[in-house]
Amino acid sequence: MNKDFDVVIIGGGIIGVALAIEIAKKGEKLSILLIEKEKAPGLHASGRNSGVIHAGFYYSPHSLKAKFCREGNTKLHETCTQLGVPLRRTGKVVIAQDTIQTPALEKLFHRGVENGVQVELYEDRYLSRFEPLAKSTGGFIWSPTTSVSDPKALISKLTNRARDLGVQFVFGSTPKFINGEVYMNGSRIKYRHLINSAGAQAIEIAHTFRAGKDYSIMPFLGTYAYLNSNSLPLRTLVYPLPHPVNPFLGVHFTITTDGLTKIGPSAIPVLGGEQYNFSDFPGSKDIIKTMKSAGAMAQHDLHATLGLIYRELPKMRIAKLVKEANKLVPSASIAGDWKRKPGGIRSQLVNLRTGELEQDFIVEATEHETHILNAVSPGWTSAIPFVEWIYQEYVLPSISTRNQ
């Protein structure tokens, strides 16, 4: 294999693969290499997410998330349709469970309007028109542009498209980063521009380039339970109001493209970015990074940190997930035998100076590198416009300058 490339991408999740396509389409005759440590693309966050194509009304109006999620909703629908990836246009209701929550519901509705998202606000008596099995007390929001798709199918199709455009892939290989240089199998990989889109591992790679010094990772395990949709035939997705501070959406109902109804997730702090089970004990490096993040969070707000753990740990039990879900859909507890579904990890960036969980996408650049440090939910929905922005803001200027 050639050891000199125009662009090298580290990480074969949805962001990395979509970036490879974007650069291959825009950059004529550029040589592009994507390196993924696993045997196939999308085996971590990209292939383990809920498959929900979010509308974009949760996020601060002037944030990158609001912009890219709104645009990404349209573009991801188009891409799934073009590639023949399963797509269900379910819509979504966000429910107030008490009249005390009504002001927060109205605030969320107005945020959606400000973000340019199609949202509608209704009184409780209209809920049966959208989801007869759900219950609200204090009103609800209807989001008609929320859908679900199949993340694994999509990333497989996108990988094939990237190959057709000439992108080279190396799977099952972990590069080493030494003094700002990249080595693989003992050989140095030279590049004009490197993109670090390694997900949970991105911050560690960035640190080798002296980037991302103010950040560390706090991984949260999301667990789900499921049953056949025939046992609980929901028409639409059903969500509670999101947490007012933490970037989590609470236990909710998701319909999948393959006939399942899911409840979850939890947001349980774990020790490693790939610790999908408590029995999977991570390495010492991961533990040190996580404890550093946890220490910063506790120093910032010990009460909130302990409160998060107190709320989330019980959700490891299916019975607790069902109890939470039953507040939204009262028949959940009698629908059938809920089974545990393999979870995913949300690797949340922590600002070590403030102790806060970073809420928006964060990207840092070094001399010839772009480091994507925080591209968590709605990263899947936002992927296409996000990588277009990365190309325009970081990759193109770098390559153009060196072409002159």
C-alpha positions, -999 to +999 in steps of 0.1 A: +000+000+000+012+035-008+023+054+023+017+089+011-018+103+010-035+137+005-060+130+033-059+104+061-090+099+082-089+081+115-122+064+125-148+046+104-180+058+120-206+078+102-186+110+104-154+095+091-171+077+062-192+106+053-161+129+053-143+105+030-173+108+005-174+146+008-137+150+002-137+125-026-166+143-044-151+178-039-113+172-041-104+160-076-077+133-078-071+134-041-058+102-025-078+094+006-071+067+032-095+058+061-081+037+089-105+019+113-093-002+142-123-026+140-129-052+114-158-032+099-172+003+099-197+017+125-192-009+152-194+016+180-215+048+184-225+050+148-239+015+146-253+014+181-275+046+181-312+045+182-317+052+145-338+083+152-335+110+126-340+140+149-358+172+139-335+197+157-357+214+182-338+205+214-307+225+208-297+261+215-308+282+185-274+295+177-255+262+182-239+241+155-262+212+167-293+232+159-281+242+124-267+208+114-295+187+129-322+208+110-303+205+077-292+169+084-328+158+090-336+167+053-304+154+039-305+121+058-340+114+046-329+121+011-298+099+015-317+069+029-342+071+001-315+073-026-296+044-011-326+022-004-320+022+034-351+014+055-369+045+066-401+049+087-416+084+089-431+079+124-431+115+138-427+120+175-446+133+205-429+150+234-451+148+265-456+169+296-463+145+325-476+172+348-491+207+344-460+219+362-440+209+331-462+230+307-440+261+308-410+240+299-429+223+271-439+257+257-403+269+260-392+238+240-418+245+214-407+281+210-371+269+207-381+246+179-399+275+161-368+297+165-346+269+151-368+268+120-381+233+127-417+222+120-433+216+154-469+218+167-481+224+203-514+207+214-536+202+244-539+168+260-572+160+244-557+158+210-530+132+218-551+103+208-550+115+172-513+110+172-507+082+197-537+066+214-515+045+238-497+076+252-508+098+281-500+135+287-509+159+315-500+194+305-499+192+267-475+178+241-454+187+211-459+170+177-428+167+155-438+154+121-403+153+106-388+129+131-382+095+116-363+062+122-339+044+100-312+017+102-278+031+111-259-001+103-275-004+068-267+032+061-231+031+070-226-001+050-241+017+019-220+048+025-188+027+028-196+011-006-202+046-021-168+058-007-150+028-022-167+036-056-152+071-053-117+057-048-113+059-010-090+033+004-100+016+036-078-003+062-098-022+088-085-040+119-055-018+123-047+006+151-022+034+141+003+048+165+008+085+170+044+095+179+056+131+180+030+144+156+035+115+131+013+085+122+027+050+120+009+018+109+025-016+110+058+000+116+057+023+086+051+060+087+019+072+070+025+106+054-003+130+047-011+166+036-041+167+060-053+143+088-088+142+102-092+127+136-128+114+138-121+085+162-151+091+184-144+080+220-107+078+211-105+112+194-095+131+225-065+108+232-053+112+197-057+149+198-036+151+230-007+135+210-009+166+187-012+189+218-048+196+210-079+193+232-059+200+263-089+214+281-110+183+276-115+147+287-141+121+281-169+109+304-185+078+289-222+070+296-237+036+289-271+036+273-291+004+279-324-005+262-352-030+266-374-042+237-403-064+226-421-071+193-440-041+181-471-063+178-472-064+216-472-026+218-483-012+185-472+024+188-478+047+158-451+072+167-421+078+190-430+089+225-406+111+245-407+129+279-394+164+283-356+164+283-335+171+313-331+208+318-293+207+322-278+173+312-277+164+275-300+134+279-335+129+266-348+106+293-364+071+290-385+071+258-401+048+232-386+042+199-400+021+170-374+004+148-374-004+111-373-042+119-405-044+140-394-037+175-405-013+202-377-001+224-376+017+258-346+035+272-319+045+274-301+049+307-272+073+310-250+054+334-214+066+339-189+038+331-151+036+332-143+032+294-155+044+261-161+009+249-174-007+282-207-020+269-210-044+299-198-039+335-179-071+331-158-056+303-132-040+324-113-012+305-076-005+304-059+017+329-056+046+305-094+047+300-100+045+338-076+074+345-092+096+318-127+088+331-117+095+367-102+128+357-135+138+340-156+126+370-133+146+393-138+178+373-176+173+372-178+167+409-157+197+417-180+218+396-212+205+411-210+175+434-247+175+441-256+174+404-230+147+397-243+125+425-279+132+415-271+119+380-257+087+393-285+083+417-311+087+389-294+066+363-279+035+381-313+019+389-321+019+351-297-010+347-327-030+357-354-036+331-381-032+357-369+004+363-369+012+326-404-002+323-416+018+353-402+050+338-417+042+304-451+034+319-455+071+328-456+079+291-475+048+279-495+032+307-498-002+290-460-007+288-459-027+320-485-052+307-474-053+271-452-084+274-418-097+283-393-069+278-358-082+269-325-064+272-310-050+240-272-044+236-265-008+246-242+019+233-218+044+247-222+081+246-188+095+251-195+130+264-168+157+263-160+173+297-145+207+300-118+202+327-117+239+335-154+243+342-164+207+350-193+210+326-205+185+299-200+202+266-233+205+247-222+215+212-200+200+185-163+209+192-135+208+166-099+219+170-072+223+144-034+218+146-009+225+118-020+198+094-048+181+114-085+185+122-097+170+155-134+163+159-136+162+196-173+163+203-198+149+178-223+131+200-260+130+196-274+142+172-242+133+154-259+107+132-286+130+121-262+159+116-235+139+098-239+151+062-240+189+068-215+186+096-189+170+073-197+195+045-188+222+071-156+204+081-145+202+045-151+239+038-138+253+071-108+230+077-098+206+049-102+228+018-082+258+032-054+235+042-052+217+009-057+248-012-029+267+007-004+239-001-015+237-037-004+273-043 
